Amino acid sequence: MPSVNTNKIDKIWSSKENQVAWGTVALFLAIVLGFIGLISGLAKQSISAFQAIPISTLLIYLSFTVLHEAGHKNISQGIHWMKPFERLMGWMCAVPFLIIPFSLFARIHDYHHAFTNDPDRDPDHWVSSDSWIIASVKALFLPLYYIWHISRDFSHDIVIRKTLISSAVYWFLMTALVGILMAFNLGPALLIAWVIPIVIASYILAMLFDWIPHTPNLQQNRYQNTRIYTAPVLDILTLGQSYHLIHHLNPRIPWYAYKRVFFEVEQELEQQNSPIEGVLTQGLPSLFKAPSILSPSIDAVTGKYTFTVDQIIQESSDTVRVKFDPDQTSGFQFKAGQYITVGKRIGYDYITRCYSICSSENSRELSIAVKRVESGVMSYYLNNELNVGDKLTVAGPFGHFVLPHPNSVMSRQILLVAGGSGISPTMSLLKTILEDESNESQITLLYSFRDAAQAAFVKEIQGLVGQHERRLTTTFFVSHGTLTKDSHAGRLTPSALREVWKKQRLTQDTQCFICGPKAMMGMVKETLESLGVPTDRVTTEEYQLQNKLPQGEKFRVTVKMLSGVEHQLTVAENQTVLEVASQQGVKLPNACGMGQCGCCSLNLKSGKEEYVNEDSVAILPSERALGKTLACQCRPKSDLILEESH
């Protein structure tokens, strides 16, 4: 891909900070005047309840933009004296929505930005659907879904729990207000002039802010997780949300500046394959048709996506093959032998695990094999609870257990050694080599497993032997049970490996690939070394999600929580406070972990820090100057004292 200045959008608005968003203030004042006029008209009966429906709907629709901007701290733009007025505007514009408190909405919306299009963690994913009819039905109930989301996560989510007091006060006042109106026999007017407009406005907002910008909800990558769709005057009708991608790239940009910023960075967006579409606009893909939002870009090295499960195939008594929707994965480029990470919310925890790809790199198929592991939360879920049609978060591809570069000379002899679940990436290598008609290498596959009933892919391997009997030779090693008449009883041993090596007339030039239990891989490597095979002819696969190891000087970091609890952490200068807290089971408020949402905001009371990303969009330089920091970005340069932000 061309070289792109990916920080341009992050920097473009920070250069304009310390300027109050007066356009939003003006919108707020217009809304207040509008509601005063509406209430006055209803009181004087110059406006009927039914005549009030379109007026009230419009005012509620406009109120959301102020509520939304206040939640992102876009009105004050880092100016300290403006912050109380900003919060006041946020709370006042939450009143028309009746059941959604300002502080609670702000935190829920932070999750939308932190986990955009994640089927488990993005609260706005509720509206997602390929059918606008189904999306419309869901959109009508989005505010109620927020309430359900809160009740489900309240006891386990420290971010949402922090909003309890303010939310309780809001709900008490709203209940009292409704009660007073009912006491004055204004129930019918309340329903017609307020509740019905709330439903209509919420529907329009859900469709304009969630469904249209994000459908089909496939991409979770920063430059493709939402779209820009242009049309004459559309940005005015949507209050800028037709340029929704600009908002997601930098949530601190006010709504009325989206269009101008888009034209400043349009070239960068095009180079990043961002979805830019047109409604009645020539020269652009039509709405929902931009290639980069329908499928992973072939230029992407790695990415993060929401893929739908297309098939679940039982490969053995404890292993399933999970195949993803080929229409979604057609652009997902990987090399044989690589792996992906799969993320899923299970209970109250979000689990991420690595799984090797078992499909050929030449196919349009993306499949993984998952062996059920004792006490393995994710592997149990994927084997026992996953259903066709479920959505999973997939990131990747990763790994270097791959074939030599196509331009390099492939060895005439290839040895594949797989143990247990190590057969999964080995199958990807095997099928890719056999599908290459220009590759005439002779392949020897050694597959060792504990129990015949647990052996995955055996029938497929036997089928490949039948199709390629001149090129492929296989030997199975079974510790318990009998698989075929040609299988060896017992595990793979050095003597057995030497016997196969001699029988197949393998040489020191043989290209060797090994994947399996650590002890088995060590044994095979030692045996190959004793046979004179150079280390550069041996490729092994070992993967796991690893915490960053501490390097450099270590510092004491004290984190004081609002509850009065103090956490003492030892953080190295190459680690962030959030990384170490997560490793030690210390729960700090957080969401995205990469400086995008601001949920992990803390007050730096003493000490020196450095930032992972100085252009983090969740905090302005002026806010850092006042002692604000982010746990996910803060790396200590001395002992630190941090306090949880209100």
Disulfide bonds with the S-S distance in Angstrom:
none
